[in-house]
């Protein structure tokens, strides 16, 4: 009949309104305990399915696996296919949770919490679009922080590099605590989209001295990179900085 079939009347095993047996409880897939309880009691199963769909998406379970789990649960408790409303609730909640996660990934590096290269690029593009009589090269600049020998001098796993990049980002945020976009554009390279004002040089120097106090294995560089005149050139500059 398929997973979208209307739930048939339970002909054996647990009837609606009766609790789960221990055997049934042990047979339920992970994250479906509350769904099983709701099916057994005959109430609020759609709400329980929504919670399960949300949690399964966050656990990295595919939608196909989640639907299989719902089918197993319905067959275990009612010996029937899951109701359409339950399927819809689970699938909708799974999709919403997955979309939220993907939207967050598009803006943040999941290992460091810093903005991604793509998000930094979008931020620069927005500056060029909003420019009027003051082009971005006169109002903003990039402060680039890089660990050379300290970050790439020997074998290091992805997590170690991410932790070092996150540490760079944390120090950068102490010096640039406002609206500045701070992103990771390399294994251990961080960039700040900062206001070009009379404090910029002092802030960059302060960040350098702050990092020198914690990054003692050499190879630290902090410099101010001016923005070019056009959006297209800014994209090329960012790509070059990401490759260096």
Number of C-alpha atoms within 10 A of each C-alpha: 6 8 16 15 13 14 18 12 12 16 10 10 15 19 18 18 13 13 18 22 13 8 9 16 17 11 14 21 17 13 19 23 19 18 26 28 22 22 27 21 17 14 14 14 22 20 18 22 29 21 19 26 32 20 18 23 21 15 10 9 14 15 17 10 11 25 19 14 18 28 21 21 27 24 18 21 27 23 20 21 24 25 19 15 16 24 22 17 21 26 22 16 21 25 16 14 18 21 13 11 14 12 11 14 16 14 18 20 19 14 14 21 19 24 26 22 23 16 20 24 18 13 15 22 17 13 16 18 11 11 12 9 6 10 17 26 20 14 15 19 22 23 23 22 26 22 23 15 12 16 22 13 12 8 8 10 8 10 11 14 19 20 15 19 27 22 18 26 25 17 16 26 17 11 15 21 11 9 10 14 19 27 28 29 25 19 18 23 25 29 31 23 21 20 19 17 11 8 9 18 14 11 16 20 15 15 22 18 13 15 19 15 8 11 17 10 13 13 15 17 14 20 16 18 17 17 22 17 13 13 18 11 12 20 18 13 16 19 14 10 16 16 9 8
